Amino acid sequence: QVQLVESGGGLVQPGGSLRLSCAASGVDFRLFSINAMGWYRQAPGKARDVVAIITSSGGTSYADSVKGRFTVSRDSAKKMVYLRMNSLKPEDTAVYYCYRAPSYWGQGTQVTVSS
């Protein structure tokens, strides 16, 4: 059974940076990159939306609201996926979830951007 555990969330001031990490277990590292992985977020009262995806071929895609500020990456040997977030804004405040295709989710980590 695939399990995903996020870490790295917290409180940060506007303009600051954070790096989220997602550790995967229950998957062989040789097969780690076969499935797409990425990050979603859910703000209070809103639906869960995609933030960034990294595909099996290493291609990446981002929500328009985070392009140029966020970077998704992976380390297959360590079975890790990361989300580097720069120039954070208050509207980035949300619970961030790690995702692995087709339907695996982490428990989420809170990111709060506030002065």
VONU-845858 format. One record per residue: residue in one letter; x, y, z of N, C-alpha, C in turn. Coordinates in steps of 0.2 Angstrom, whole numbers, padded with zeros to 4 digits, always signed. Each point is the difference from the previous one (the first is absolute). Layout:
BEGIN
aXYZXYZXYZ
...
//
This chain:
BEGIN
q+0004-0006+0000-0004+0006+0000+0004+0006+0000
v-0001+0005-0005+0004+0006+0000-0002+0005+0005
q+0005+0002+0004-0002+0006+0005+0005+0006-0002
l-0003+0006+0001+0003+0006-0001+0000+0004+0006
v+0006+0003+0002+0000+0004+0006+0003+0006-0001
e-0003+0006+0001+0002+0006-0002+0004+0003+0006
s+0004+0005-0001+0003+0004+0006+0003+0006-0003
g+0002+0005+0004+0002+0006-0002-0004+0006+0000
g-0006-0001+0002-0005+0006+0000+0001+0004+0007
g-0003+0006+0000+0001+0004+0006-0003+0007-0002
l+0002+0005+0005-0002+0007-0001+0006+0004-0003
v-0001+0004-0005+0005+0003-0003-0003+0007-0002
q+0005+0005+0000-0002+0007-0002-0001+0001-0007
p-0004+0004-0002-0001+0002-0008+0007+0001-0003
g+0001-0003-0005+0007+0001-0004+0005-0005+0002
g-0002-0004+0005+0005-0006+0003-0001-0006-0005
s+0004-0005+0003+0001-0006-0004-0001-0006+0005
l-0003-0006-0003+0000-0006+0003+0001-0006-0005
r+0002-0005+0003+0001-0006-0004-0004-0006+0003
l-0005-0002-0004-0004-0006+0002+0003-0006-0002
s+0000-0006+0004+0003-0006-0002-0006-0005+0001
c+0001-0005-0005-0005-0006+0000+0004-0006+0000
a-0001-0004+0005+0004-0007+0000-0005-0005-0002
a+0002-0004-0004-0005-0006-0003+0003-0007+0003
s-0005-0004+0002+0002-0007+0002-0005-0004-0003
g+0002-0007+0000-0004-0005-0004+0001+0000-0007
v+0005+0003-0003+0001+0000-0007+0008-0001-0001
d+0002-0004-0004+0007-0002-0002+0003+0007-0003
f+0006+0001+0002+0003+0006-0003+0001+0000-0007
r+0001-0006-0003+0001-0001-0007-0007+0002-0004
l-0005+0000+0003-0007+0001-0003-0003+0007+0002
f+0004+0003+0005-0002+0007+0003-0002+0005-0005
s+0004+0001-0006-0002+0005-0005-0005-0002-0005
i-0002-0006+0000-0005-0003-0005-0007+0004+0000
n-0002+0002+0007-0006+0003+0000+0001+0008+0001
a-0005+0004-0002+0001+0007+0001-0001+0001+0007
m+0003+0006+0003-0001+0002+0007+0000+0007+0000
g-0002+0003+0005-0001+0007+0001-0003+0003+0006
w-0002+0006+0000-0003+0003+0006-0007+0004-0002
y-0004-0001+0005-0007+0004-0001+0000+0004+0007
r-0005+0004+0000-0001+0004+0006-0007+0002+0001
q-0002+0001+0006-0007+0001+0002+0000+0006+0005
a-0003+0005-0002-0001+0006+0005-0007-0001+0003
p-0001+0003+0006-0006+0000+0003-0006+0002-0004
g-0005-0005+0000-0006+0002-0004+0000-0001-0008
k+0006-0002-0002+0001-0001-0007+0002-0007-0002
a-0001-0002-0006+0002-0006-0003+0007-0002+0000
r+0002-0006+0000+0007-0002-0001+0002+0001-0007
d+0006+0004-0001+0002+0002-0007+0007-0003-0001
v+0002-0001-0006+0006-0002-0002+0005+0006+0001
v+0006-0001+0002+0005+0005+0001+0006-0002-0005
a+0002-0006+0000+0006-0002-0005+0000-0007+0000
i+0002-0002-0007+0000-0007-0001+0007-0002-0004
i+0003-0006+0002+0006-0002-0004-0002-0007-0003
t+0001-0001-0006-0002-0006-0004+0005-0005+0001
s-0002-0006-0003+0005-0005+0000+0006+0002-0004
s+0000+0004-0005+0005+0002-0004+0004+0006+0002
g-0002+0002+0006+0003+0006+0003-0003+0007-0002
g-0005+0000-0004-0003+0006-0002-0004+0003+0006
t+0000+0006+0000-0003+0004+0006-0006+0004-0003
s-0005+0001+0004-0005+0005-0001-0002+0003+0006
y-0002+0007+0000-0002+0004+0006-0007+0003-0001
a-0003+0002+0005-0006+0004+0000+0003+0007-0002
d-0004+0004-0003+0002+0006-0002+0002+0005+0006
s-0003-0001+0005+0001+0004+0006+0006-0001+0003
v+0004-0005-0001+0006-0002+0003+0006+0000-0005
k-0001+0001-0006+0005-0001-0005+0005+0006+0001
g+0007-0002+0000+0005+0004+0001+0002+0001+0007
r-0004-0003+0005+0001+0001+0007+0001-0007+0003
f-0003-0005-0003+0000-0007+0003+0004-0005-0005
t+0003-0005+0003+0004-0005-0004-0001-0006+0003
v-0003-0005-0004+0000-0007+0002+0005-0004-0002
s+0003-0005+0004+0005-0004-0002+0000-0007+0004
r+0004-0005-0002-0001-0006+0003+0007-0003+0000
d+0001-0005+0005+0006-0004+0001-0002-0007+0000
s+0001-0003-0006-0003-0007+0000+0004-0005+0005
a+0006+0001+0000+0004-0004+0005-0002+0000+0007
k-0002+0006+0002-0003+0001+0007-0007-0001+0000
k-0004+0000-0005-0007-0001-0001-0003+0007+0004
m+0002+0005-0003-0002+0007+0003-0002+0004-0005
v-0005+0004+0001-0002+0006-0004+0000+0006+0004
y+0002+0006-0003+0001+0006+0003-0004+0005-0003
l-0002+0006+0004-0003+0006-0003+0004+0005+0003
r+0004+0004-0004+0003+0006+0002-0005+0006-0001
m-0001+0004+0005-0005+0005-0001+0004+0007+0002
n+0001+0004-0005+0003+0007+0001-0005+0005+0000
s+0001+0006+0002-0004+0006-0001-0007-0002+0003
l-0001-0003+0005-0006-0002+0003-0005+0006+0001
k-0006-0001-0001-0005+0005+0001-0006-0002+0004
p-0003+0004+0004-0006-0002+0004-0005-0005-0003
e-0001+0001-0007-0004-0004-0003+0002-0007-0001
d+0006-0001+0001+0003-0007+0000-0001-0004+0006
t-0003+0003+0005-0002-0003+0006-0005-0006-0001
a+0001-0006+0002-0004-0006-0002+0003-0006+0004
v-0003-0005+0000+0002-0007+0001+0003-0003-0007
y+0006-0002+0000+0003-0003-0006+0001-0007+0001
y-0003-0003-0006+0000-0008+0000+0005-0002-0005
c+0003-0006+0002+0004-0003-0005-0004-0005-0004
y+0001-0001-0006-0004-0005-0004+0004-0004-0005
r-0002-0006+0000+0003-0005-0005-0005-0004-0004
a+0000+0001-0006-0005-0004-0005+0000-0007+0002
p-0006-0003-0001-0006+0003-0002-0004+0003+0005
s+0001-0002+0007-0005+0003+0005+0003-0001+0007
y+0006+0002+0001+0003+0000+0007+0002+0007+0002
w-0002+0001+0006+0001+0006+0003+0003+0000+0007
g+0004+0005+0002+0002+0001+0006-0005+0003+0005
q+0002+0001+0006-0005+0003+0005+0000+0007+0000
g+0005+0003-0003+0000+0008-0001+0004+0003+0005
t+0003+0006-0002+0004+0004+0005-0002+0007-0001
q-0001+0004+0006-0003+0006-0001+0006+0005-0001
v-0002+0005-0005+0005+0005-0002-0004+0007+0002
t+0002+0004+0004-0003+0006+0001+0005+0006-0001
v-0002+0005-0004+0004+0005-0002-0004+0007+0003
s+0004+0003+0005-0003+0005+0003+0005+0004+0004
s-0001+0007+0000+0005+0004+0004-0002+0000+0007
//
